[in-house]
Amino acid sequence: MEADFELFPAQASTIAPLVDGVFWELTAVTAFFTVLIAVMIMVFAIKYRRRSQELPRRIEGSLRLELFWTIVPLVIVMYLFYHSTSVYFTMITPPADAMDVYVVGRQWMWAMQHTGGQREINTLHVPVGRPVKLTMTSQDVIHSFFVPAFRIKQDVLPGRYTTLWFQATRTGKFHLFCTEYCGTNHSTMRGTVHVMEPRDFELWQESQADGSLAAEGRKLFLKLQCVVCHSADARARGPVLEELYRKDVPLEAGLRATADDNYLRESILNPRAKIVAGYQPIMPPYEGEVTEEQVIQLVAYLKTLGRGQTPLRVEATQPPAAYRAPEPPK
């Protein structure tokens, strides 16, 4: 019956029943106490209304009653807190084997990139029964990624990555919306999530493959001549990037940072925000020089860069102008 109402789309992910469970529990508790309090107000208003020449008698306190109306609400609230918190942590903790998809929001469209190189605009193809992790950022203003049938929603912010995950439980096409007002054509920023059988998804991947994100990131790494300073050599002017992802990085002033997606992104666009201990802040910022899609490609490459896999050759012999020593004045 719920599927007949637009406000209650069919549950199509593993998260959907959990979210609906919390929603209906809160609704039931709210409705119960609303009716209880309303009935009590009406009963007491009639039963204890003031009559002429009648004075109310003194009311003595009741420890038993006070304990009752303190403990019972406390138990209910703690149960709701525990249940909703467990659902929240489930929603923000993607499985380790989740399939990665990168999302860039911009006025007014969604750009998707799969690790295999497949690219989509306002559509997202995923297999049924497999966890999917979305790493999202915005190229302009705040957007919000919302799939009602999956019961998932997450703000997409400029300047950083946010993540979201889901596991579809049924095939079909499901609506995708932006639920953060983002400008004149906000209402047109819609899309579709296509959930496919695993075999059909593999065929779609093969038909759309155009070089993996990591492979494209490696080309960009060479094109930008990053290897000039990040050569993994003991004499290199930049930190070693091999096996960097998810490791602790020592910074200046004794601070430390974890090399996650946001750290890698920031180190590319604004490398002087966090200076690695033992190195000089000589890397130029690439903000405005590379697109969000190119940043995603570089991050994907750095995440896969293993020991001994740093490129040994560059396409040009001269380093970029930003790295060269200034010429003496004439």
C-alpha positions in Angstrom: 0.0 0.0 0.0 2.8 2.4 0.8 4.2 2.1 -2.7 1.0 3.7 -4.1 1.9 7.0 -2.3 4.5 9.3 -3.7 5.8 10.1 -0.2 6.6 6.4 0.4 8.6 4.9 -2.5 9.3 1.2 -2.5 12.3 0.1 -0.4 15.1 -0.6 -2.9 18.3 -0.8 -0.7 19.5 -2.6 2.4 19.5 0.8 4.2 15.9 1.6 3.4 14.2 -0.7 5.9 16.6 0.6 8.6 15.7 4.2 8.0 12.0 3.4 7.7 12.2 1.5 11.0 13.5 4.6 12.8 11.0 6.8 11.1 8.0 4.8 12.1 9.2 4.3 15.6 9.6 8.1 16.0 6.2 8.6 14.4 4.5 6.0 16.7 6.0 7.5 19.9 5.1 11.0 18.8 1.5 10.0 18.0 1.1 8.1 21.2 2.2 10.9 23.5 0.3 13.5 21.4 -2.9 11.7 21.9 -2.2 10.8 25.5 -1.4 14.4 26.5 -4.4 15.8 24.5 -6.8 13.4 26.2 -5.4 14.1 29.6 -5.7 17.9 29.1 -9.4 17.5 28.1 -10.2 15.1 31.0 -8.4 17.3 33.6 -10.0 20.5 32.2 -13.5 19.0 32.7 -12.9 17.0 35.9 -10.9 19.7 37.8 -12.6 22.8 36.5 -13.0 25.5 39.1 -16.5 25.8 40.6 -18.1 28.7 42.5 -17.0 29.1 46.1 -14.7 26.1 45.8 -11.0 26.2 46.7 -8.6 23.6 45.5 -7.0 21.3 48.1 -3.3 21.2 48.6 -1.5 18.7 46.4 1.3 16.6 48.1 4.2 15.3 46.1 4.5 11.7 45.1 8.0 10.2 44.8 6.6 7.1 43.0 4.9 9.2 40.4 7.9 11.4 39.8 10.1 8.3 39.4 7.6 6.9 36.9 7.4 9.9 34.6 11.2 10.3 34.8 12.3 6.7 34.2 9.8 5.7 31.5 10.6 8.7 29.2 14.3 8.1 29.8 14.1 4.4 28.8 12.1 5.4 25.6 14.6 8.1 24.6 17.6 6.0 25.3 16.2 3.2 23.1 15.5 5.6 20.3 19.0 7.1 20.6 20.6 3.7 20.5 18.6 2.5 17.5 19.0 5.6 15.5 22.7 5.9 16.3 23.3 2.3 15.2 21.5 3.0 11.9 23.5 6.2 11.4 26.8 4.4 11.8 25.7 1.7 9.4 24.9 4.4 6.9 28.3 6.2 7.1 30.4 3.0 7.2 30.8 1.5 3.7 31.9 -2.1 3.4 35.5 -2.7 2.5 34.6 -4.4 -0.8 32.3 -1.6 -2.0 32.6 -0.5 -5.6 33.9 3.0 -6.0 32.1 5.7 -8.0 33.2 9.3 -8.1 30.5 12.0 -8.4 31.0 15.7 -9.3 28.0 18.0 -8.9 27.8 21.2 -10.9 25.0 23.6 -11.9 22.9 21.8 -13.0 24.0 18.2 -13.6 25.6 15.1 -12.1 28.9 13.8 -13.6 29.7 10.2 -12.6 33.1 8.4 -13.1 33.6 4.7 -12.5 37.1 3.4 -11.6 37.0 1.4 -14.9 36.8 4.7 -16.8 33.1 4.7 -17.6 31.6 8.2 -17.5 28.0 9.2 -17.2 25.9 12.4 -17.0 22.8 12.4 -14.8 22.7 8.6 -14.9 24.3 6.0 -12.7 24.6 2.3 -13.5 25.2 -0.1 -10.7 24.8 -3.9 -10.1 22.1 -5.3 -7.8 23.3 -6.8 -4.5 26.8 -5.1 -4.5 27.8 -2.3 -2.2 28.5 1.0 -4.0 30.5 3.8 -2.4 30.1 7.3 -3.8 32.9 9.9 -3.3 31.4 13.2 -4.1 32.4 16.9 -4.5 31.0 20.0 -6.0 32.5 22.2 -8.7 30.5 25.3 -7.7 27.9 25.5 -4.9 26.4 23.1 -2.4 24.3 20.3 -3.9 22.7 17.3 -2.2 22.6 13.7 -3.6 19.3 12.1 -2.8 17.8 8.8 -4.0 14.4 8.4 -2.3 14.0 4.6 -3.0 17.4 4.0 -1.3 16.7 6.3 1.6 20.1 8.0 1.2 20.9 11.7 1.1 24.2 13.5 1.5 25.3 17.1 0.9 27.9 17.6 -1.9 30.3 20.3 -0.9 32.8 22.4 -2.9 36.3 22.1 -1.7 36.1 18.7 -0.1 34.9 15.1 -0.5 31.9 13.6 1.1 31.0 9.9 0.9 27.8 7.9 0.7 27.1 4.2 0.1 24.2 1.9 -0.7 23.5 -1.6 -1.8 20.5 -2.0 -4.1 18.2 -4.9 -3.5 16.1 -4.8 -6.6 16.6 -4.0 -10.3 15.0 -1.1 -12.1 15.2 2.7 -12.5 15.1 5.0 -9.5 14.9 8.8 -9.3 18.0 10.9 -8.3 17.4 14.4 -7.1 19.4 17.4 -5.9 17.7 18.5 -2.6 19.8 21.6 -1.9 18.7 24.7 -3.7 21.6 25.5 -6.0 20.4 28.2 -8.4 17.8 29.0 -11.1 17.6 25.6 -12.6 17.8 23.6 -9.4 14.6 21.8 -10.2 16.1 20.4 -13.4 19.1 18.8 -11.6 17.7 15.3 -11.7 18.9 11.9 -12.8 18.3 8.2 -12.8 20.0 5.3 -11.0 19.9 2.1 -13.2 20.2 -1.0 -11.1 21.1 -4.0 -13.2 21.7 -7.7 -12.9 25.5 -8.4 -12.4 26.0 -9.9 -15.8 24.1 -7.1 -17.5 26.2 -4.6 -15.6 29.5 -6.3 -16.7 28.3 -6.1 -20.3 27.5 -2.4 -19.8 31.0 -1.8 -18.3 32.7 -3.5 -21.3 30.7 -1.4 -23.8 31.6 1.9 -22.0 35.2 1.3 -20.9 37.5 4.1 -21.9 40.7 3.7 -19.8 40.6 3.3 -16.0 40.7 6.3 -13.7 44.1 5.2 -12.4 45.5 4.9 -15.9 44.2 8.4 -16.8 45.6 9.7 -13.6 49.1 8.2 -14.4 49.0 10.0 -17.8 48.1 13.3 -16.0 50.8 12.6 -13.4 53.4 12.5 -16.2 51.9 15.4 -18.2 52.1 17.6 -15.1 55.6 16.3 -14.5 54.9 15.5 -10.9 57.5 12.8 -11.1 60.2 15.5 -11.2 59.9 16.1 -7.5 58.0 12.9 -6.4 60.4 10.5 -7.9 60.7 8.2 -4.9 64.4 8.9 -4.9 66.3 9.7 -1.7 67.3 13.0 -3.2 63.8 13.9 -4.4 62.5 17.3 -3.4 59.0 15.9 -2.8 57.7 13.1 -0.5 57.5 9.6 -1.6 53.9 8.8 -2.9 54.2 5.0 -3.0 51.9 3.1 -0.7 50.8 6.5 0.7 47.0 6.0 0.8 45.5 5.5 4.3 48.9 6.0 6.0 49.8 8.6 8.7 51.8 11.5 7.3 54.1 13.5 9.6 53.6 17.2 9.2 55.4 20.3 10.4 55.2 21.3 14.1 54.8 17.6 15.1 51.3 17.3 13.6 50.1 14.2 11.7 47.4 13.6 9.0 45.9 10.6 7.4 46.4 10.3 3.7 42.7 9.8 2.8 40.9 11.1 -0.3 40.4 14.6 1.2 44.1 14.9 2.1 45.3 13.8 -1.4 42.8 16.3 -3.0 44.0 19.2 -0.8 47.7 18.3 -1.4 47.1 18.7 -5.1 45.0 21.9 -5.1 46.6 23.6 -2.1 49.8 21.8 -1.2 50.9 24.4 1.3 48.0 23.8 3.6 49.7 20.8 5.2 53.5 20.7 4.7 55.1 17.3 5.1 57.9 17.3 7.7 61.4 17.5 6.2 60.3 19.1 2.9 60.1 22.7 1.6 56.8 24.2 0.5 57.9 24.4 -3.2 55.0 22.7 -4.8 52.7 25.2 -6.7 49.0 25.0 -6.1 47.0 23.4 -9.0 43.7 24.9 -8.0 42.2 26.3 -11.3 44.8 24.4 -13.3 43.1 21.0 -13.2 39.4 20.2 -13.2 37.6 18.2 -10.5 37.5 15.2 -12.8 41.3 15.4 -13.3 41.8 15.7 -9.5 39.7 12.5 -9.1 41.9 10.8 -11.7 45.1 11.8 -9.9 43.7 10.7 -6.5 42.6 7.3 -8.0 46.2 6.9 -9.4 47.8 7.8 -6.1 45.6 5.3 -4.2 46.9 2.5 -6.4 50.6 3.5 -6.5 52.5 0.6 -5.0 56.1 0.2 -4.0 58.5 0.6 -6.9 55.7 1.8 -9.3 56.6 5.5 -9.5 57.3 6.3 -13.2 61.0 6.4 -14.1 60.7 8.6 -17.2 58.9 11.9 -18.0 57.7 13.2 -21.3 59.8 16.3 -21.1 63.3 16.9 -19.8 62.6 20.3 -18.3 60.6 20.7 -15.1 57.6 23.0 -15.1 58.2 26.7 -14.8 57.0 26.7 -11.2 59.8 24.4 -10.2 62.7 26.1 -12.1 65.0 28.5 -10.4 64.3 32.1 -11.4 66.5 33.5 -14.0 69.0 36.2 -12.8 67.9 39.8 -13.7 69.6 41.2 -16.8 
